[in-house]
Amino acid sequence: MALVWTQGGAVYYDVAGSWQGGQESTVQTSALPVPQPAPASYSAVELGERLLAAVRAGNANDILWLLRKGADPEYKPHANALSALDLVVQGGWVDVAEVFYQEGVNFNRQGNQGITFLHQAAAAGKLPMVRFLVKAGLNPNGRTSKDWTPLHHAARFGHADVVDFLLQAGADPAQRNSDGLRARELAINAHHLQIARMFECRKTPRIVRSGLSVPEWLISIGIIQVTGTVL
């Protein structure tokens, strides 16, 4: 059986050694650090660093515990670093985002040039995160300082599924950015013609104004190409 005690910051072990003259020998080990108990509280920096680590690991239980201890979801180690919320949105981690949301964390904030998390997710084509952010209250018609909406970003980068969802969520296809371009025109300029056609198909008022039948109208705007003789 070994006895253990500490003295002067070192750990000692008293073990039964070889019998010499009827005396046990005492062996001193190398000095080892004494285990420290977990602190009763953490600093804001410690909480922030631990939250970043928990988000990267996807550990929902740790995230929940840290948020309830007061960890700041917007904490950054330095000015150019990503916060925990930045990591969640850019990673598209909806399950983790739900933990933050249920704890009352506000995702509706604007960064540089008025860019919101919804702009970021739309530009990256992360449809599940776009759905979550709209549910969390972000405006599908929110504008950056250059008057770009999430719909502009999704159309520009060719994310048809995001475009479709944003239109259903109330995004206005008529909004123009500071260059005077609508989302459809951005899609055309980037050669995303399928997305451009999605916008045209939603412009039903033009059918009424033109007096054309639906097939005639689709031909007139170039969606249907007539390549042969119609009998």
Protein Blocks (a to p, Z undefined) as FASTA:
>chain_A
ZZdddeehiacdddddddehhiacddddddddddddddfbdcfklmmmmmmmmmmnopak
lmmmmmmnopafkbcfbfklccfklmmmmnopaklmmmmmmnopafbbcdehhiafklmm
mmnopaklmmmmmmnopafkbccfkopafklmmmmnopaklmmmmmmnopafkbccfkop
afklmmmmnopaklmmmmmmmmmmlmmmnopafklmmmmnomaccfbdcZZ
